[in-house]
Structures are given as structure tokens and as C-alpha cells.
Amino acid sequence: MYRLVVSDMDETFLDANHAIPPANLRALRRMRELGVMFVPSSGRWYSSIMDNFTGEARELIEGGYVLSYNGGFINRTGDPTPLTTCGLSSECANALYAKGLELGLCMHINVADGHVFVNDAPAREREYLQAIAGVTHFRGSDHPDLSFLEERGIVKILYVDWDFDTLQELGRELAPMAGRLGVEITFSSRRYLEFMPAGVDKGTGLVRLAEMLDIPMSQVIAVGDSANDLPMIRLAGLGIGVANVTDDVRPHCDAVLEIAGTDGAFTELVERFLEP
């Protein structure tokens, strides 16, 4: 019997408009009835994740937890003070930022208080970010380094490129630099290259939460679509990909749903794996 479902948000649990599809709201109701805890897990920050849960959806995750910043932060639902945190050193963050400027890339600089600073966003990225609270845009030419953010605690940095093949190639090229800086590279949303502190990922966050709840990993389902979901998919008792799961993650899934995440795949998950 599964007692915990941990799910990625964007492209997995939310639709293209950053909303919870009606089918997934029905699935949340049924999970609650079955006594299964649903935990959102995202590369985004806690307050941004909670913005997706309003009305009945918020009620259905009360008493639970939220994994944010790729599992580096764990919050109790309704409490903005995290139980666990992580971050990049000033030296590391500045080196990654300088490299991004050198490459002419738009970047997301995520800070600990639940905010993201985005430099030189192209129109497509700016349009996408309009739906997300806590975003500040700036010109990279105005800030040659990240000294203006150091007091806020830099958690992670993302490079943005909507050409995913090019981005993946860049990740391979930057792997040696990442190793020297003590960070790990992952990918999300088919356009983000993410730099996280070494040893911090959705898998380690999930294991820590399961230990806090005294739930064995054999009773955990993890659901995702991208490379940053892979650590939790591998470690869960049942690792599931939605139909739109990326090709690099698909082979590692125990099962792949027939419905895409953006179309409300969680009723299928409930019917196939949770119903008695």
C-alpha cells in the first residue's frame, strides 16, 4: 500500500496555464479519502508553489509538506519557515553568474527568501514568468556580479535556453567547471540548466521527508517529467513518468502514464496504483 505521493509541479501536475487541471483536483480528493499524503515537489520556491494551491486544493494538502528548491527546502504546509535549507557559496554563485554573462544567457538567480531575479529575459521567457509571483527582472549589464544579492542567500542558478538540445550540450561542456565549484547540473522544463549544491536534489529531499514521516520508501510514489525529477523517481518504491516525460528519464520509470501531465494525469495514477 502506498502512503505518500510526491509529484513535480510544472509539466507534471499543472496545466499549460500554471493551474491544477480539474482531473487532478479530483485525484487529490480521492487521495485524501484513501489516506494518501500528496506532497508537491518543485525547483521553484515555497511561496510560488503554494500560489498554485487555492481554495479546495489548499485544503486538500493541509497537514502535509512541500519540497521546494529541488528538495533542498522542506516546509510544512502553511508555514513559510523552512525545516531544511541549502545554498551556494558567494564564490560559486559569482563564478556561475560570470559564466552566464560571458555566454550571453538569461539566468534565474534564486534566493532563500522566495524570490527570483532574472537578467535579460527574452520575450518568450518574460511572457512565461508573468504568471509567477516573486520575479524581478534586471539588466545583466547593470550588475557585473551578484553582490547586490549576497545578503539574501543564493540558493541556485538556472541558465535559460529554449533550444533544449543546445542546452544539454552546454551542460556536458560545463560539467568539469561544475565539479570544481561543488555543484551539480540538472535540467527542467526543457529549457533550464540548473546548478544546485552538490548532494542536494529531489531524491535526497524525498528521503529526508520520508524519514521525518517514518514512511518506508517502498510505500512512496514519485511522479515527474524531467531530469531534475530523476533522483526521486529512482529512489521511490514506485517511480512514475507522465506521458510527456523526457527521453532521458523514461527508461528509469517503473511505469509511464498514458496521459500527459498538462492534461491531468493523476486520475489515471489513482485508478492504476492507489485504488483498492
C-alpha positions as semicolon CSV with decimal commas, in nm:
position;residue;x (nm);y (nm);z (nm)
1;M;0,000;0,000;0,000
2;Y;0,133;0,343;-0,091
3;R;0,107;0,617;0,172
4;L;0,289;0,908;0,007
5;V;0,274;1,057;-0,344
6;V;0,542;1,315;-0,423
7;S;0,499;1,499;-0,751
8;D;0,678;1,753;-0,962
9;M;0,465;2,058;-1,045
10;D;0,536;2,219;-1,385
11;E;0,465;1,991;-1,683
12;T;0,366;1,712;-1,440
13;F;0,086;1,828;-1,208
14;L;-0,009;2,168;-1,357
15;D;-0,157;2,254;-1,695
16;A;-0,008;2,490;-1,950
17;N;-0,164;2,787;-1,768
18;H;0,001;2,702;-1,435
19;A;-0,330;2,580;-1,291
20;I;-0,438;2,247;-1,143
21;P;-0,649;2,059;-1,402
22;P;-0,995;1,951;-1,275
23;A;-0,891;1,586;-1,315
24;N;-0,601;1,638;-1,075
25;L;-0,824;1,813;-0,823
26;R;-1,049;1,507;-0,827
27;A;-0,740;1,292;-0,777
28;L;-0,638;1,500;-0,475
29;R;-0,981;1,444;-0,323
30;R;-0,956;1,070;-0,374
31;M;-0,604;1,052;-0,231
32;R;-0,727;1,234;0,078
33;E;-1,013;0,983;0,113
34;L;-0,766;0,695;0,081
35;G;-0,535;0,842;0,345
36;V;-0,253;0,905;0,096
37;M;-0,050;1,223;0,151
38;F;0,021;1,432;-0,159
39;V;0,341;1,639;-0,150
40;P;0,432;1,887;-0,425
41;S;0,799;1,894;-0,519
42;S;0,946;2,164;-0,741
43;G;1,256;2,354;-0,836
44;R;1,056;2,667;-0,755
45;W;1,034;2,826;-0,411
46;Y;0,776;2,753;-0,141
47;S;0,553;3,059;-0,184
48;S;0,543;3,012;-0,561
49;I;0,434;2,651;-0,519
50;M;0,166;2,747;-0,269
51;D;0,027;3,005;-0,514
52;N;-0,087;2,707;-0,722
53;F;-0,295;2,571;-0,435
54;T;-0,601;2,785;-0,364
55;G;-0,949;2,709;-0,232
56;E;-1,025;2,339;-0,209
57;A;-0,680;2,243;-0,340
58;R;-0,518;2,421;-0,045
59;E;-0,748;2,238;0,197
60;L;-0,660;1,904;0,040
61;I;-0,288;1,942;0,115
62;E;-0,330;2,085;0,467
63;G;-0,132;1,895;0,727
64;G;0,127;1,797;0,467
65;Y;0,461;1,918;0,338
66;V;0,617;2,093;0,041
67;L;0,956;2,018;-0,117
68;S;1,096;2,329;-0,286
69;Y;1,426;2,426;-0,449
70;N;1,467;2,070;-0,580
71;G;1,429;1,916;-0,237
72;G;1,675;2,150;-0,066
73;F;1,397;2,317;0,132
74;I;1,121;2,132;0,319
75;N;0,825;2,326;0,459
76;R;0,517;2,227;0,649
77;T;0,215;2,334;0,451
78;G;0,110;2,679;0,567
79;D;0,439;2,759;0,739
80;P;0,679;2,974;0,533
81;T;0,973;2,897;0,762
82;P;1,161;2,600;0,611
83;L;1,264;2,298;0,815
84;T;1,567;2,242;0,591
85;T;1,766;2,476;0,368
86;C;2,062;2,480;0,128
87;G;2,263;2,737;-0,068
88;L;2,557;2,826;-0,289
89;S;2,873;2,995;-0,164
90;S;2,934;3,352;-0,279
91;E;3,239;3,240;-0,478
92;C;3,046;2,965;-0,652
93;A;2,741;3,180;-0,731
94;N;2,954;3,459;-0,876
95;A;3,153;3,219;-1,092
96;L;2,833;3,071;-1,237
97;Y;2,685;3,416;-1,291
98;A;3,000;3,543;-1,464
99;K;2,999;3,240;-1,694
100;G;2,635;3,300;-1,781
101;L;2,704;3,664;-1,867
102;E;3,001;3,557;-2,078
103;L;2,775;3,320;-2,271
104;G;2,508;3,588;-2,313
105;L;2,245;3,380;-2,133
106;C;1,933;3,474;-1,945
107;M;1,963;3,341;-1,587
108;H;1,737;3,286;-1,288
109;I;1,907;3,372;-0,957
110;N;1,702;3,211;-0,680
111;V;1,736;3,347;-0,327
112;A;1,640;3,198;0,006
113;D;1,353;3,432;0,087
114;G;1,146;3,302;-0,202
115;H;1,227;3,535;-0,488
116;V;1,395;3,503;-0,827
117;F;1,598;3,764;-1,011
118;V;1,609;3,724;-1,389
119;N;1,851;3,902;-1,619
120;D;1,790;3,993;-1,983
121;A;1,487;3,769;-2,030
122;P;1,382;3,718;-2,394
123;A;1,017;3,790;-2,474
124;R;0,916;3,423;-2,457
125;E;1,063;3,375;-2,111
126;R;0,927;3,708;-1,985
127;E;0,579;3,609;-2,101
128;Y;0,604;3,276;-1,920
129;L;0,718;3,442;-1,597
130;Q;0,422;3,681;-1,591
131;A;0,215;3,408;-1,428
132;I;0,463;3,362;-1,141
133;A;0,484;3,591;-0,839
134;G;0,813;3,697;-0,684
135;V;1,006;3,763;-1,007
136;T;1,228;4,070;-1,055
137;H;1,382;4,145;-1,395
138;F;1,714;4,326;-1,433
139;R;1,979;4,401;-1,694
140;G;2,296;4,199;-1,662
141;S;2,499;4,499;-1,771
142;D;2,385;4,679;-1,454
143;H;2,528;4,409;-1,226
144;P;2,871;4,266;-1,315
145;D;2,850;4,041;-1,007
146;L;2,595;3,922;-0,750
147;S;2,699;4,144;-0,460
148;F;2,352;4,302;-0,467
149;L;2,200;3,967;-0,364
150;E;2,456;3,815;-0,129
151;E;2,271;3,917;0,188
152;R;1,963;3,729;0,067
153;G;2,135;3,390;0,034
154;I;2,164;3,249;-0,317
155;V;2,016;2,901;-0,338
156;K;2,058;2,807;-0,705
157;I;2,119;2,948;-1,052
158;L;1,948;2,850;-1,377
159;Y;2,066;2,908;-1,732
160;V;1,784;2,953;-1,983
161;D;1,779;2,832;-2,343
162;W;1,463;2,726;-2,524
163;D;1,678;2,512;-2,758
164;F;1,697;2,210;-2,531
165;D;1,949;2,016;-2,741
166;T;2,188;2,311;-2,727
167;L;2,131;2,344;-2,353
168;Q;2,210;1,978;-2,292
169;E;2,531;2,011;-2,490
170;L;2,623;2,314;-2,280
171;G;2,564;2,107;-1,968
172;R;2,814;1,849;-2,087
173;E;3,069;2,120;-2,163
174;L;3,026;2,282;-1,821
175;A;3,039;1,959;-1,619
176;P;3,411;1,998;-1,531
177;M;3,355;2,355;-1,409
178;A;3,054;2,242;-1,206
179;G;3,264;1,971;-1,043
180;R;3,534;2,220;-0,945
181;L;3,273;2,452;-0,794
182;G;3,100;2,178;-0,597
183;V;2,768;2,199;-0,777
184;E;2,563;1,951;-0,975
185;I;2,386;2,008;-1,306
186;T;2,032;1,902;-1,382
187;F;1,763;2,007;-1,630
188;S;1,396;2,102;-1,611
189;S;1,109;2,227;-1,827
190;R;1,309;2,155;-2,144
191;R;1,476;2,496;-2,120
192;Y;1,650;2,525;-1,783
193;L;2,000;2,411;-1,691
194;E;2,007;2,415;-1,310
195;F;2,307;2,444;-1,080
196;M;2,240;2,306;-0,733
197;P;2,474;2,246;-0,437
198;A;2,631;1,901;-0,463
199;G;2,425;1,637;-0,285
200;V;2,101;1,837;-0,299
201;D;1,828;1,702;-0,525
202;K;1,468;1,587;-0,517
203;G;1,580;1,238;-0,421
204;T;1,768;1,341;-0,107
205;G;1,480;1,573;-0,017
206;L;1,231;1,291;-0,056
207;V;1,438;1,052;0,157
208;R;1,466;1,312;0,431
209;L;1,091;1,374;0,427
210;A;1,010;1,003;0,431
211;E;1,235;0,961;0,734
212;M;1,063;1,252;0,909
213;L;0,725;1,086;0,844
214;D;0,851;0,736;0,925
215;I;0,731;0,612;0,588
216;P;0,945;0,346;0,416
217;M;1,048;0,428;0,061
218;S;0,867;0,116;-0,056
219;Q;0,542;0,299;0,028
220;V;0,630;0,612;-0,173
221;I;0,529;0,705;-0,529
222;A;0,729;0,975;-0,709
223;V;0,597;1,135;-1,028
224;G;0,781;1,359;-1,271
225;D;0,870;1,452;-1,627
226;S;1,227;1,592;-1,634
227;A;1,586;1,522;-1,533
228;N;1,555;1,707;-1,203
229;D;1,282;1,453;-1,107
230;L;1,502;1,153;-1,183
231;P;1,663;1,119;-0,836
232;M;1,325;1,086;-0,664
233;I;1,186;0,860;-0,939
234;R;1,480;0,625;-0,889
235;L;1,456;0,618;-0,509
236;A;1,079;0,583;-0,466
237;G;0,913;0,248;-0,427
238;L;0,728;0,331;-0,749
239;G;0,874;0,585;-0,991
240;I;0,626;0,715;-1,248
241;G;0,663;0,934;-1,554
242;V;0,375;1,124;-1,709
243;A;0,322;1,071;-2,082
244;N;0,535;1,375;-2,165
245;V;0,835;1,251;-1,966
246;T;1,165;1,333;-2,136
247;D;1,352;1,058;-2,319
248;D;1,644;1,060;-2,075
249;V;1,413;0,992;-1,780
250;R;1,164;0,750;-1,939
251;P;1,387;0,436;-1,918
252;H;1,423;0,481;-1,541
253;C;1,048;0,491;-1,471
254;D;0,873;0,185;-1,329
255;A;0,564;0,297;-1,520
256;V;0,469;0,572;-1,764
257;L;0,117;0,711;-1,765
258;E;-0,081;0,739;-2,087
259;I;-0,192;1,096;-2,007
260;A;0,037;1,399;-2,025
261;G;0,097;1,595;-1,708
262;T;-0,055;1,911;-1,853
263;D;-0,376;1,718;-1,934
264;G;-0,447;1,595;-1,580
265;A;-0,276;1,258;-1,545
266;F;-0,340;1,195;-1,176
267;T;-0,681;1,031;-1,203
268;E;-0,504;0,764;-1,405
269;L;-0,239;0,733;-1,134
270;V;-0,505;0,694;-0,863
271;E;-0,702;0,437;-1,062
272;R;-0,399;0,229;-1,157
273;F;-0,191;0,238;-0,840
274;L;-0,391;0,359;-0,539
275;E;-0,747;0,229;-0,567
276;P;-0,802;-0,085;-0,361
